[in-house]
Amino acid sequence: MDLSDKFRSVNSQLVGGRVSARLHPYKELKHTWRSYDGGLTFKVSDYMRGAPEDVVESLAWFLICRAREKECPRGLSSRYLNHVRSTEFWADRRSVYLSRARNLSFRPRGSAHDLAAAFEYVNSCYFDGKVSVPDLVWARESPSRRMGFYHQPLGILAVNRALDSERVPRYVLEFVVYHEMLHGVTEPEDGLNHRVFHTKEFRAREREFARYEEAQKWLSRIASSSKGNSRATSIVPQV
């Protein structure tokens, strides 16, 4: 059974209608869809190539329910989610991910700030030095999209290159590092067809950062001044 057949089979159990699906070489693990006259076309990340049939079926349930804005029947999406959140899944795809992530620099020392020093400080002050050091990288992308991300299965913590500036206080960088480290020590909650990463517990711990309010104002200012963006934005995780 090919990808479209699997999606059509799942869709027929929900509401019916036209559905098609194909693999697409996205840089990251993401899937998109487009609706038309009641039908759906899906672009599925080619990281899923070769996935077990039950995982593909679980993915179809996960995506079609989201696209149709329906609650996924209990347990039907878990096989896919557990599969792609595993270190085993990403270990086999690390080289592909890195070859596509051309916007990442794996040199922690930037022109103005040092990610290694920021991580060490935050780890010591807020985590008793217990968090293992991941690969610390600078990411070149629009600050209006995100200020950082933590890809836990690959062990990559990235910070937006826009923060590597003499005009940006060091505590702003440290707050973004702190925010991303929190994703590694707080448990997300299962919501309707998605996981909630910024839970009440997460937000409460985030506010424990010594200069939280000042850092947020700086990040909002940087995001709103970036090209093509006129509004403040929040930092969000990648995975």
Residue frames as a rotation matrix with the C-alpha (Angstrom) as fourth column:
MET 1
0.576 0.817 0.000 0.00
0.817 -0.576 0.000 0.00
0.000 0.000 -1.000 0.00
ASP 2
-0.358 -0.740 0.570 1.49
0.691 -0.620 -0.372 3.37
0.629 0.261 0.733 -1.00
LEU 3
-0.932 -0.127 -0.340 1.30
0.342 -0.621 -0.706 6.60
-0.121 -0.774 0.622 1.00
SER 4
-0.708 0.705 -0.035 -1.83
-0.670 -0.655 0.348 7.98
0.222 0.270 0.937 -0.67
ASP 5
-0.168 0.649 -0.742 -3.61
-0.034 0.749 0.662 4.65
0.985 0.137 -0.104 -0.29
LYS 6
-0.526 -0.092 -0.845 -2.93
0.786 0.327 -0.525 4.66
0.325 -0.940 -0.100 3.44
PHE 7
-0.961 0.168 -0.221 -4.19
-0.056 -0.897 -0.439 8.23
-0.272 -0.409 0.871 3.81
ARG 8
-0.499 0.824 -0.270 -7.30
-0.652 -0.151 0.743 7.48
0.571 0.546 0.612 1.75
SER 9
-0.274 0.361 -0.892 -8.03
0.386 0.890 0.242 4.42
0.881 -0.278 -0.383 3.87
VAL 10
-0.715 -0.032 -0.699 -7.86
0.689 -0.203 -0.696 6.43
-0.119 -0.979 0.167 7.09
ASN 11
-0.923 0.347 -0.165 -9.80
-0.361 -0.931 0.061 9.35
-0.132 0.116 0.984 5.63
SER 12
-0.451 0.785 -0.426 -12.62
-0.268 0.336 0.903 7.03
0.851 0.521 0.059 4.53
GLN 13
-0.305 0.299 -0.904 -13.09
0.797 0.600 -0.070 6.04
0.521 -0.742 -0.421 8.17
LEU 14
-0.775 -0.009 -0.632 -13.59
0.432 -0.738 -0.519 9.67
-0.462 -0.675 0.575 9.15
VAL 15
-0.042 0.776 -0.629 -15.56
-0.197 -0.624 -0.756 11.66
-0.980 0.092 0.179 6.61
GLY 16
0.340 0.091 0.936 -14.56
0.809 0.479 -0.341 10.47
-0.479 0.873 0.089 3.17
GLY 17
0.884 -0.044 -0.466 -13.58
-0.231 -0.907 -0.352 12.79
-0.407 0.418 -0.812 0.33
ARG 18
0.791 -0.612 0.012 -10.52
0.221 0.268 -0.938 13.07
0.570 0.744 0.347 -1.86
VAL 19
0.769 -0.625 0.130 -7.11
-0.369 -0.269 0.890 12.71
-0.521 -0.733 -0.438 -0.25
SER 20
0.764 -0.637 -0.102 -3.61
0.262 0.451 -0.853 12.37
0.589 0.626 0.511 -1.65
ALA 21
0.831 -0.554 0.054 -0.17
-0.255 -0.294 0.921 12.32
-0.495 -0.779 -0.386 -0.03
ARG 22
0.738 -0.675 0.004 3.43
0.315 0.340 -0.886 12.40
0.597 0.655 0.464 -1.20
LEU 23
0.395 -0.701 -0.593 6.88
0.847 0.027 0.531 12.68
-0.357 -0.712 0.604 0.34
HIS 24
0.817 -0.179 0.548 8.68
0.136 -0.864 -0.484 16.02
0.561 0.470 -0.682 0.32
PRO 25
0.060 -0.911 -0.408 12.31
0.842 0.266 -0.470 16.84
0.536 -0.316 0.783 1.33
TYR 26
0.853 0.237 0.466 11.66
-0.047 -0.853 0.520 19.40
0.520 -0.465 -0.716 4.05
LYS 27
-0.148 -0.948 0.280 14.68
-0.428 -0.194 -0.883 20.56
0.892 -0.250 -0.377 6.02
GLU 28
-0.733 -0.022 0.679 12.98
-0.675 0.146 -0.724 19.66
-0.084 -0.989 -0.122 9.28
LEU 29
-0.848 0.527 -0.047 10.47
0.525 0.850 0.050 17.01
0.067 0.018 -0.998 10.25
LYS 30
-0.558 0.740 -0.376 7.25
-0.340 -0.617 -0.710 18.72
-0.757 -0.268 0.595 9.24
HIS 31
-0.649 0.473 0.596 4.18
0.744 0.559 0.366 17.92
-0.160 0.681 -0.714 7.21
THR 32
-0.767 0.409 -0.495 1.84
-0.370 -0.912 -0.178 20.31
-0.524 0.047 0.850 5.42
TRP 33
-0.457 0.662 0.594 -1.52
0.796 0.602 -0.058 20.08
-0.396 0.446 -0.802 3.74
ARG 34
-0.912 0.281 -0.299 -3.74
-0.379 -0.856 0.351 22.05
-0.158 0.434 0.887 1.41
SER 35
-0.378 0.864 0.333 -7.51
0.411 0.479 -0.776 21.82
-0.830 -0.157 -0.536 1.26
TYR 36
-0.870 0.160 -0.467 -9.58
-0.476 -0.521 0.708 22.19
-0.130 0.838 0.529 -1.88
ASP 37
-0.192 0.903 -0.384 -13.31
-0.818 0.069 0.571 21.65
0.543 0.424 0.725 -2.39
GLY 38
0.707 0.510 0.490 -13.47
-0.707 0.534 0.464 19.30
-0.025 -0.674 0.738 0.57
GLY 39
0.824 -0.480 -0.302 -10.35
0.333 0.841 -0.427 17.38
0.459 0.251 0.852 -0.50
LEU 40
0.778 -0.625 0.064 -6.87
-0.380 -0.387 0.840 17.35
-0.501 -0.678 -0.538 1.02
THR 41
0.699 -0.686 -0.203 -3.37
0.146 0.414 -0.899 17.05
0.700 0.599 0.389 -0.39
PHE 42
0.923 -0.384 0.032 -0.54
-0.063 -0.067 0.996 16.28
-0.381 -0.921 -0.086 2.03
LYS 43
0.397 -0.904 -0.160 3.20
-0.345 0.015 -0.939 16.82
0.851 0.427 -0.306 1.76
VAL 44
0.999 -0.038 0.003 4.82
0.016 0.495 0.869 14.40
-0.034 -0.868 0.495 4.18
SER 45
0.403 -0.915 0.021 8.41
-0.868 -0.375 0.326 14.82
-0.290 -0.150 -0.945 5.29
ASP 46
0.559 -0.233 -0.795 10.68
-0.434 0.735 -0.521 12.36
0.706 0.637 0.310 3.54
TYR 47
-0.534 -0.633 0.561 12.21
-0.817 0.215 -0.534 11.59
0.217 -0.744 -0.632 6.93
MET 48
0.115 0.694 0.711 9.29
-0.736 0.541 -0.408 9.16
-0.667 -0.476 0.573 7.07
ARG 49
0.305 -0.052 -0.951 10.56
-0.838 0.461 -0.294 7.17
0.453 0.886 0.097 4.09
GLY 50
-0.383 -0.470 -0.796 10.80
-0.183 0.883 -0.433 3.50
0.906 -0.020 -0.423 5.03
ALA 51
-0.598 0.215 0.772 8.74
-0.801 -0.137 -0.583 3.89
-0.020 -0.967 0.254 8.20
PRO 52
-0.936 0.292 0.195 6.82
0.255 0.947 -0.193 0.79
-0.242 -0.131 -0.961 9.34
GLU 53
-0.601 0.753 0.268 3.30
0.322 -0.079 0.943 0.51
0.731 0.653 -0.195 7.94
ASP 54
0.207 0.721 -0.661 1.66
0.939 0.043 0.341 0.89
0.274 -0.692 -0.668 11.34
VAL 55
-0.395 -0.417 -0.819 3.62
0.621 -0.778 0.097 4.12
-0.677 -0.470 0.566 11.90
VAL 56
-0.986 0.060 0.158 2.46
0.097 -0.563 0.821 5.50
0.138 0.824 0.549 8.54
GLU 57
-0.185 0.980 -0.077 -1.13
0.620 0.177 0.764 4.63
0.763 0.093 -0.640 9.40
SER 58
0.144 0.165 -0.976 -0.74
0.953 -0.288 0.092 6.36
-0.266 -0.943 -0.199 12.76
LEU 59
-0.799 -0.477 -0.366 0.72
0.336 -0.859 0.387 9.41
-0.499 0.187 0.846 10.97
ALA 60
-0.739 0.584 0.336 -2.29
0.280 -0.187 0.942 9.47
0.613 0.789 -0.025 8.65
TRP 61
0.227 0.824 -0.520 -4.66
0.887 0.045 0.459 9.52
0.402 -0.565 -0.720 11.62
PHE 62
-0.153 -0.401 -0.903 -2.60
0.796 -0.591 0.128 12.27
-0.585 -0.700 0.410 13.25
LEU 63
-0.931 -0.334 -0.147 -2.50
0.182 -0.773 0.608 14.54
-0.317 0.539 0.781 10.18
ILE 64
-0.605 0.754 0.254 -5.98
0.372 -0.015 0.928 13.98
0.704 0.657 -0.272 8.80
CYS 65
0.214 0.682 -0.700 -7.58
0.965 -0.036 0.261 14.63
0.153 -0.731 -0.665 12.18
ARG 66
-0.367 -0.400 -0.840 -5.63
0.542 -0.826 0.157 17.85
-0.756 -0.398 0.520 12.47
ALA 67
-0.995 -0.035 0.095 -6.52
0.100 -0.501 0.860 18.91
0.018 0.865 0.501 8.93
ARG 68
-0.327 0.945 0.002 -10.20
0.421 0.144 0.895 18.06
0.846 0.294 -0.445 9.51
GLU 69
-0.588 0.021 0.808 -10.09
-0.604 -0.677 -0.422 19.70
0.538 -0.736 0.411 12.96
LYS 70
0.614 0.736 -0.285 -11.30
-0.382 0.594 0.708 16.51
0.691 -0.326 0.645 14.59
GLU 71
0.270 -0.489 0.830 -10.13
-0.913 0.144 0.382 14.86
-0.306 -0.861 -0.407 17.77
CYS 72
-0.269 -0.453 -0.850 -7.94
-0.688 0.708 -0.160 11.89
0.674 0.542 -0.502 16.98
PRO 73
0.775 0.575 -0.264 -9.32
-0.264 0.673 0.691 8.67
0.575 -0.466 0.673 18.51
ARG 74
0.610 -0.525 0.594 -7.38
-0.737 -0.100 0.668 7.79
-0.292 -0.845 -0.448 21.62
GLY 75
0.266 -0.651 0.711 -4.15
-0.104 0.714 0.692 5.94
-0.958 -0.258 0.122 20.95
LEU 76
0.768 0.113 0.631 -4.21
0.539 0.417 -0.732 6.11
-0.346 0.902 0.259 17.16
SER 77
0.840 -0.488 0.238 -1.58
-0.196 -0.681 -0.706 8.83
0.506 0.546 -0.667 16.84
SER 78
0.744 -0.532 0.405 0.75
-0.514 -0.069 0.855 7.58
-0.427 -0.844 -0.324 19.59
ARG 79
0.601 -0.541 0.589 2.60
0.590 0.797 0.131 5.06
-0.540 0.269 0.798 17.43
TYR 80
0.522 -0.380 0.764 3.73
0.614 -0.454 -0.646 7.82
0.592 0.806 -0.004 15.07
LEU 81
0.760 -0.184 0.624 4.53
-0.406 -0.884 0.234 10.33
0.508 -0.431 -0.746 17.83
ASN 82
0.761 -0.497 0.417 6.57
-0.223 0.402 0.888 7.86
-0.609 -0.769 0.195 19.87
HIS 83
0.598 -0.520 0.610 8.42
0.776 0.566 -0.278 6.79
-0.200 0.640 0.742 16.73
VAL 84
0.408 -0.428 0.806 9.57
0.501 -0.633 -0.590 10.28
0.763 0.645 -0.044 15.70
ARG 85
0.756 -0.143 0.638 10.40
-0.535 -0.697 0.478 11.38
0.376 -0.703 -0.604 19.24
SER 86
0.907 -0.407 0.109 12.85
0.264 0.750 0.606 8.55
-0.328 -0.521 0.788 19.75
THR 87
0.273 -0.903 -0.332 16.62
-0.623 -0.429 0.654 8.98
-0.733 0.028 -0.679 19.65
GLU 88
-0.273 -0.342 0.899 16.77
0.346 0.837 0.423 5.87
-0.898 0.427 -0.110 17.46
PHE 89
0.635 0.589 0.500 14.69
0.694 -0.150 -0.704 7.56
-0.340 0.794 -0.504 14.75
TRP 90
0.956 -0.222 -0.191 16.94
-0.263 -0.937 -0.231 10.62
-0.128 0.271 -0.954 14.68
ALA 91
0.164 -0.946 0.278 20.22
-0.267 0.229 0.936 8.73
-0.950 -0.228 -0.216 14.99
ASP 92
-0.094 -0.140 0.986 19.61
0.753 0.638 0.162 7.28
-0.651 0.758 0.046 11.53
ARG 93
0.542 0.438 0.717 18.72
0.816 -0.480 -0.323 10.69
0.203 0.760 -0.618 10.11
ARG 94
0.511 -0.385 -0.769 21.27
0.391 -0.692 0.607 12.96
-0.766 -0.610 -0.203 11.76
SER 95
-0.559 -0.817 0.143 23.51
0.485 -0.182 0.855 13.22
-0.673 0.547 0.498 8.70
VAL 96
-0.290 0.545 0.786 20.55
0.884 -0.163 0.439 14.11
0.367 0.822 -0.435 6.48
TYR 97
0.721 0.592 -0.360 19.31
0.691 -0.650 0.316 16.72
-0.048 -0.477 -0.878 8.93
LEU 98
0.230 -0.722 -0.652 22.73
0.316 -0.578 0.752 18.34
-0.921 -0.379 0.095 9.22
SER 99
-0.660 -0.483 0.576 23.26
0.672 -0.036 0.740 18.35
-0.336 0.875 0.348 5.46
ARG 100
-0.012 0.759 0.651 20.01
0.831 -0.355 0.428 20.29
0.556 0.546 -0.627 5.06
ALA 101
0.788 0.306 -0.534 20.48
0.593 -0.611 0.525 22.62
-0.165 -0.731 -0.663 8.03
ARG 102
0.016 -0.842 0.540 22.85
0.878 -0.246 -0.410 24.96
0.478 0.481 0.735 6.24
ASN 103
0.389 0.198 0.900 21.77
-0.088 -0.964 0.250 27.84
0.917 -0.177 -0.357 8.44
LEU 104
0.999 -0.003 -0.049 23.44
0.048 0.191 0.980 26.28
0.006 -0.982 0.191 11.51
SER 105
0.215 -0.971 0.106 26.94
-0.454 -0.195 -0.869 27.09
0.865 0.138 -0.483 12.73
PHE 106
0.798 0.087 -0.597 28.45
0.358 0.728 0.584 24.61
0.485 -0.680 0.550 15.16
ARG 107
-0.439 -0.898 0.031 31.02
0.562 -0.301 -0.771 27.09
0.702 -0.321 0.636 16.47
PRO 108
0.298 0.668 -0.682 29.68
0.946 -0.108 0.307 28.20
0.131 -0.736 -0.664 19.87
ARG 109
-0.246 -0.447 -0.860 31.90
0.566 -0.787 0.247 31.28
-0.787 -0.426 0.447 20.03
GLY 110
0.592 0.526 0.611 30.28
0.805 -0.358 -0.472 34.03
-0.029 0.772 -0.635 18.02
SER 111
-0.068 -0.617 0.784 31.55
0.564 -0.672 -0.480 37.46
0.823 0.410 0.394 17.13
ALA 112
-0.157 0.072 0.985 30.15
-0.553 -0.833 -0.028 39.01
0.818 -0.549 0.171 20.32
HIS 113
0.296 0.381 0.876 28.91
-0.947 0.237 0.217 36.19
-0.125 -0.893 0.431 22.57
ASP 114
-0.736 -0.561 -0.378 29.94
-0.564 0.818 -0.116 32.66
0.374 0.128 -0.919 23.50
LEU 115
0.291 0.922 -0.254 27.17
-0.625 0.384 0.679 30.07
0.724 -0.039 0.688 23.68
ALA 116
0.029 -0.353 -0.935 29.34
0.432 0.848 -0.307 27.71
0.901 -0.395 0.177 25.70
ALA 117
-0.919 -0.395 0.016 29.91
0.182 -0.458 -0.870 30.32
0.351 -0.796 0.493 28.38
ALA 118
-0.429 0.843 0.325 26.21
-0.830 -0.510 0.225 31.22
0.355 -0.173 0.919 28.45
PHE 119
0.373 0.558 -0.741 25.20
-0.251 0.830 0.498 27.57
0.893 0.000 0.450 28.75
GLU 120
-0.360 -0.601 -0.714 27.70
0.549 0.482 -0.683 26.94
0.755 -0.637 0.156 31.55
TYR 121
-0.937 0.030 0.347 26.44
-0.253 -0.745 -0.618 29.96
0.240 -0.667 0.706 33.49
VAL 122
-0.080 0.996 0.051 22.76
-0.895 -0.094 0.437 29.06
0.439 -0.011 0.898 33.10
ASN 123
0.249 0.112 -0.962 23.39
0.024 0.992 0.122 25.40
0.968 -0.054 0.244 33.89
SER 124
-0.659 -0.611 -0.438 25.23
0.473 0.117 -0.874 26.34
0.585 -0.783 0.212 37.07
CYS 125
-0.917 0.255 0.308 22.77
-0.381 -0.788 -0.483 28.99
0.119 -0.560 0.820 38.27
TYR 126
-0.155 0.988 0.014 19.46
-0.988 -0.155 -0.002 27.36
0.000 -0.014 1.000 37.42
PHE 127
0.674 0.426 -0.604 20.05
-0.518 0.855 0.025 23.62
0.527 0.296 0.797 36.99
ASP 128
0.683 -0.463 0.565 22.79
-0.495 0.276 0.824 22.85
-0.537 -0.842 -0.041 39.54
GLY 129
-0.213 -0.868 -0.449 25.07
-0.928 0.036 0.371 21.93
-0.306 0.495 -0.813 36.64
LYS 130
-0.260 0.163 0.952 23.10
-0.185 0.959 -0.215 18.73
-0.948 -0.232 -0.219 36.00
VAL 131
0.797 0.593 -0.112 22.12
-0.195 0.079 -0.978 19.29
-0.571 0.801 0.179 32.35
SER 132
0.083 -0.770 0.633 24.38
0.677 0.509 0.531 17.52
-0.732 0.384 0.563 29.85
VAL 133
-0.236 -0.269 -0.934 25.99
-0.358 -0.869 0.341 19.83
-0.903 0.415 0.109 27.32
PRO 134
0.612 0.463 0.641 24.34
0.452 0.461 -0.764 19.49
-0.649 0.757 0.073 23.88
ASP 135
-0.406 -0.616 0.675 25.77
0.914 -0.289 0.286 20.74
0.019 0.733 0.680 20.60
LEU 136
0.181 0.401 -0.898 25.52
0.455 -0.844 -0.285 24.52
-0.872 -0.357 -0.335 20.90
VAL 137
-0.470 -0.292 0.833 24.90
0.878 -0.054 0.476 26.20
-0.094 0.955 0.281 17.57
TRP 138
-0.560 0.295 -0.774 24.02
-0.191 -0.955 -0.225 29.55
-0.806 0.021 0.592 16.09
ALA 139
-0.166 0.599 0.784 21.04
0.870 0.463 -0.170 29.58
-0.465 0.653 -0.598 13.71
ARG 140
-0.911 -0.123 -0.394 20.71
-0.069 -0.896 0.439 32.10
-0.407 0.427 0.807 10.92
GLU 141
-0.454 0.838 0.302 17.00
0.812 0.248 0.529 32.73
0.368 0.485 -0.793 10.39
SER 142
-0.235 0.418 0.878 14.43
-0.036 -0.906 0.421 35.45
0.971 0.068 0.228 10.90
PRO 143
-0.993 -0.122 -0.005 14.01
0.007 -0.021 -1.000 36.47
0.122 -0.992 0.022 14.56
SER 144
-0.364 0.928 0.077 10.31
-0.931 -0.363 -0.024 36.88
0.006 -0.080 0.997 13.81
ARG 145
0.170 0.390 -0.905 10.13
-0.421 0.859 0.291 33.10
0.891 0.332 0.311 13.41
ARG 146
0.904 0.067 -0.422 11.95
0.333 0.508 0.794 31.98
0.268 -0.859 0.437 16.55
MET 147
0.608 -0.696 0.382 14.81
-0.760 -0.650 0.024 32.99
0.232 -0.305 -0.924 18.80
GLY 148
-0.546 -0.806 0.231 16.02
-0.836 0.540 -0.091 29.49
-0.051 -0.243 -0.969 19.49
PHE 149
0.594 0.723 -0.353 15.15
-0.683 0.685 0.254 25.81
0.425 0.091 0.900 19.56
TYR 150
-0.324 -0.627 0.709 16.14
-0.848 0.524 0.076 22.64
-0.419 -0.577 -0.701 21.36
HIS 151
0.387 0.348 -0.854 16.19
-0.717 0.696 -0.042 19.46
0.579 0.629 0.519 19.31
GLN 152
0.310 -0.242 0.919 16.49
-0.877 0.300 0.375 17.02
-0.367 -0.923 -0.119 22.18
PRO 153
0.885 0.027 0.465 16.70
0.055 0.985 -0.164 13.73
-0.462 0.171 0.870 20.21
LEU 154
0.678 -0.677 0.286 19.64
0.428 0.048 -0.902 15.13
0.597 0.735 0.322 18.20
GLY 155
0.348 -0.544 -0.763 21.16
0.868 -0.120 0.482 16.91
-0.354 -0.830 0.430 21.17
ILE 156
-0.526 -0.473 0.707 21.18
0.734 -0.673 0.096 20.34
0.430 0.569 0.701 19.49
LEU 157
0.314 0.546 -0.777 20.45
0.765 -0.630 -0.134 23.64
-0.562 -0.552 -0.615 21.23
ALA 158
-0.357 -0.394 0.847 20.34
0.878 -0.452 0.159 26.56
0.320 0.800 0.507 18.81
VAL 159
0.075 0.315 -0.946 20.15
0.551 -0.804 -0.224 30.31
-0.831 -0.504 -0.234 19.34
ASN 160
0.805 0.321 0.498 19.29
0.592 -0.390 -0.705 32.87
-0.032 0.863 -0.504 16.68
ARG 161
-0.167 -0.955 0.245 22.35
0.970 -0.203 -0.131 34.63
0.174 0.216 0.961 15.27
ALA 162
0.264 0.340 0.902 20.53
0.277 -0.923 0.267 37.97
0.924 0.180 -0.338 15.75
LEU 163
0.992 0.123 -0.040 21.49
0.065 -0.210 0.975 37.75
0.111 -0.970 -0.217 19.44
ASP 164
0.286 -0.957 -0.052 25.20
0.918 0.259 0.300 37.56
-0.274 -0.133 0.953 18.62
SER 165
0.287 -0.103 0.952 25.62
0.459 -0.858 -0.231 41.32
0.841 0.504 -0.198 18.80
GLU 166
-0.739 -0.638 -0.215 27.46
0.527 -0.350 -0.774 43.72
0.419 -0.686 0.595 21.10
ARG 167
-0.666 0.526 0.530 24.26
-0.540 -0.829 0.144 45.71
0.515 -0.190 0.836 21.49
VAL 168
0.417 0.820 -0.392 22.34
-0.283 0.527 0.801 42.71
0.864 -0.223 0.452 22.84
PRO 169
0.089 -0.387 0.918 22.97
-0.993 -0.111 0.049 42.24
0.082 -0.916 -0.394 26.59
ARG 170
-0.772 -0.489 -0.407 24.37
-0.465 0.870 -0.164 38.90
0.434 0.063 -0.899 27.61
TYR 171
-0.743 0.512 0.430 21.39
-0.241 0.395 -0.886 38.21
-0.624 -0.762 -0.170 29.88
VAL 172
0.216 0.820 -0.530 19.12
-0.886 -0.064 -0.460 38.18
-0.411 0.569 0.712 26.81
LEU 173
-0.123 -0.381 -0.916 21.17
-0.716 0.674 -0.184 35.37
0.688 0.633 -0.355 25.29
GLU 174
-0.954 -0.288 0.090 21.21
-0.259 0.629 -0.733 33.58
0.154 -0.722 -0.674 28.64
PHE 175
-0.307 0.917 0.256 17.44
-0.630 0.005 -0.777 33.79
-0.713 -0.400 0.576 28.88
VAL 176
0.383 0.428 -0.819 16.98
-0.910 0.329 -0.254 32.15
0.161 0.842 0.515 25.47
VAL 177
-0.514 -0.627 -0.586 19.43
-0.432 0.779 -0.455 29.41
0.741 0.019 -0.671 26.48
TYR 178
-0.882 0.234 0.409 17.51
-0.355 0.240 -0.903 29.01
-0.309 -0.942 -0.128 29.75
HIS 179
0.078 0.974 -0.214 14.19
-0.883 -0.032 -0.468 28.82
-0.462 0.225 0.858 27.89
GLU 180
0.261 -0.009 -0.965 15.47
-0.756 0.620 -0.210 26.08
0.601 0.784 0.155 25.59
MET 181
-0.794 -0.583 -0.173 17.06
-0.324 0.646 -0.691 24.14
0.514 -0.493 -0.702 28.45
LEU 182
-0.510 0.690 0.514 13.70
-0.698 0.019 -0.716 24.14
-0.504 -0.724 0.472 30.23
HIS 183
0.366 0.662 -0.654 12.29
-0.917 0.376 -0.133 22.14
0.157 0.648 0.745 27.33
GLY 184
-0.194 -0.546 -0.815 14.71
-0.374 0.809 -0.454 19.38
0.907 0.216 -0.361 28.25
VAL 185
-0.957 -0.242 -0.161 13.64
0.064 0.368 -0.928 19.18
0.284 -0.898 -0.336 31.91
THR 186
-0.502 0.857 0.114 9.87
-0.576 -0.233 -0.784 19.86
-0.645 -0.459 0.611 31.81
GLU 187
-0.735 0.295 0.611 7.31
0.490 0.854 0.177 17.42
-0.469 0.429 -0.772 30.49
PRO 188
-0.843 0.516 -0.153 4.92
-0.486 -0.608 0.628 18.58
0.231 0.604 0.763 27.75
GLU 189
-0.437 0.789 0.432 1.22
-0.212 0.377 -0.902 17.85
-0.874 -0.485 0.002 28.05
ASP 190
-0.840 0.221 0.496 -0.93
0.537 0.470 0.700 16.08
-0.079 0.854 -0.514 25.49
GLY 191
-0.517 0.691 -0.505 -3.50
-0.426 -0.720 -0.548 18.40
-0.742 -0.069 0.666 23.97
LEU 192
0.566 0.785 0.252 -6.01
-0.064 0.346 -0.936 17.98
-0.822 0.514 0.246 21.16
ASN 193
0.896 -0.199 0.398 -3.93
0.445 0.406 -0.798 16.39
-0.003 0.892 0.452 18.38
HIS 194
0.321 -0.859 0.398 -0.78
0.002 -0.420 -0.908 18.14
0.947 0.292 -0.133 19.56
ARG 195
0.089 -0.391 -0.916 1.57
0.960 0.280 -0.026 18.50
0.267 -0.877 0.400 22.49
VAL 196
0.887 0.172 0.429 1.58
0.043 -0.955 0.292 21.59
0.460 -0.241 -0.854 24.69
PHE 197
0.056 -0.966 -0.254 5.21
0.727 0.214 -0.653 22.52
0.685 -0.147 0.714 25.38
HIS 198
-0.754 -0.293 0.588 4.65
-0.093 -0.839 -0.537 25.83
0.650 -0.459 0.605 27.14
THR 199
0.026 0.755 -0.656 2.62
0.678 0.468 0.566 24.43
0.734 -0.460 -0.499 30.02
LYS 200
0.838 0.315 0.446 1.72
-0.110 -0.702 0.703 26.29
0.535 -0.638 -0.554 33.20
GLU 201
0.768 -0.625 -0.140 4.68
0.429 0.340 0.837 24.61
-0.476 -0.703 0.529 34.90
PHE 202
0.009 -0.788 0.616 6.97
0.994 -0.063 -0.095 25.70
0.113 0.612 0.782 32.06
ARG 203
0.256 0.149 0.955 5.77
0.320 -0.945 0.062 29.31
0.912 0.290 -0.289 32.19
ALA 204
0.990 0.112 0.080 6.14
-0.044 -0.294 0.955 29.41
0.130 -0.949 -0.287 35.97
ARG 205
0.477 -0.879 -0.010 9.71
0.674 0.359 0.645 28.15
-0.563 -0.315 0.764 35.80
GLU 206
0.084 -0.418 0.904 10.48
0.876 -0.402 -0.267 30.50
0.476 0.815 0.332 32.92
ARG 207
0.647 0.270 0.713 9.60
0.020 -0.941 0.339 33.45
0.763 -0.205 -0.613 35.14
GLU 208
0.869 -0.401 -0.289 12.22
0.383 0.178 0.906 32.32
-0.312 -0.899 0.308 37.65
PHE 209
0.076 -0.851 0.520 14.87
0.918 -0.144 -0.370 33.78
0.390 0.505 0.770 35.38
ALA 210
-0.291 -0.280 -0.915 16.38
0.834 -0.543 -0.099 36.73
-0.469 -0.792 0.391 37.21
ARG 211
-0.662 0.008 -0.749 15.81
-0.214 -0.960 0.178 39.31
-0.718 0.279 0.638 34.45
TYR 212
-0.442 0.555 0.705 12.80
0.736 0.674 -0.068 37.74
-0.512 0.489 -0.706 32.80
GLU 213
0.583 0.773 -0.248 10.83
0.514 -0.588 -0.624 40.93
-0.629 0.236 -0.741 32.06
GLU 214
0.245 -0.574 -0.781 13.83
-0.521 -0.757 0.393 42.80
-0.817 0.311 -0.485 30.68
ALA 215
-0.747 -0.561 0.357 14.83
-0.060 0.591 0.804 39.86
-0.662 0.580 -0.475 28.48
GLN 216
-0.119 0.794 0.596 11.32
0.842 0.398 -0.364 39.52
-0.526 0.459 -0.716 27.06
LYS 217
0.685 0.351 -0.638 11.22
0.067 -0.903 -0.424 43.21
-0.725 0.248 -0.642 26.17
TRP 218
-0.239 -0.859 -0.452 14.53
-0.596 -0.238 0.767 42.88
-0.767 0.453 -0.455 24.34
LEU 219
-0.757 -0.041 0.652 13.34
0.339 0.828 0.446 39.84
-0.558 0.559 -0.613 22.40
SER 220
0.319 0.936 0.149 10.09
0.730 -0.143 -0.668 41.55
-0.604 0.322 -0.729 21.43
ARG 221
0.510 -0.198 -0.837 12.04
-0.346 -0.938 0.012 44.57
-0.788 0.283 -0.547 20.21
ILE 222
-0.596 -0.801 -0.051 14.42
-0.423 0.258 0.869 42.44
-0.683 0.539 -0.493 18.14
ALA 223
-0.532 0.458 0.713 11.60
0.653 0.757 0.001 40.39
-0.539 0.466 -0.702 16.64
SER 224
0.509 0.845 -0.164 9.43
0.571 -0.474 -0.670 43.38
-0.644 0.247 -0.724 15.78
SER 225
0.384 -0.433 -0.815 12.32
-0.520 -0.831 0.196 45.21
-0.763 0.349 -0.545 14.11
SER 226
-0.509 -0.580 0.636 13.24
0.167 0.659 0.734 42.27
-0.844 0.480 -0.238 11.87
LYS 227
-0.869 0.077 -0.489 12.52
-0.475 -0.409 0.780 42.58
-0.140 0.909 0.392 8.18
GLY 228
-0.573 0.709 -0.412 8.92
-0.228 0.344 0.911 42.02
0.787 0.616 -0.035 7.17
ASN 229
-0.161 0.517 -0.841 7.63
0.836 0.525 0.163 41.84
0.525 -0.677 -0.516 10.74
SER 230
-0.367 0.099 0.925 5.84
-0.195 -0.980 0.028 44.57
0.910 -0.170 0.379 12.64
ARG 231
0.675 0.655 0.339 4.72
-0.507 0.077 0.859 42.65
0.536 -0.752 0.384 15.72
ALA 232
-0.235 -0.703 0.671 6.43
-0.967 0.239 -0.089 41.15
-0.097 -0.670 -0.736 18.72
THR 233
0.395 0.324 -0.859 6.78
-0.460 0.880 0.120 37.39
0.795 0.348 0.497 18.80
SER 234
0.641 -0.155 0.752 7.47
-0.682 0.335 0.650 34.71
-0.352 -0.930 0.109 21.39
ILE 235
-0.480 -0.817 -0.319 10.31
-0.875 0.474 0.101 32.24
0.069 0.327 -0.942 21.27
VAL 236
0.639 0.756 0.144 9.05
-0.749 0.654 -0.109 28.81
-0.177 -0.039 0.983 20.35
PRO 237
-0.091 -0.691 0.717 10.56
-0.367 0.693 0.621 25.34
-0.926 -0.207 -0.317 20.33
GLN 238
-0.490 -0.111 -0.864 11.36
-0.868 0.148 0.473 23.43
0.076 0.983 -0.169 17.15
VAL 239
-0.548 0.200 -0.812 10.41
-0.100 0.948 0.301 20.02
0.830 0.246 -0.500 18.36
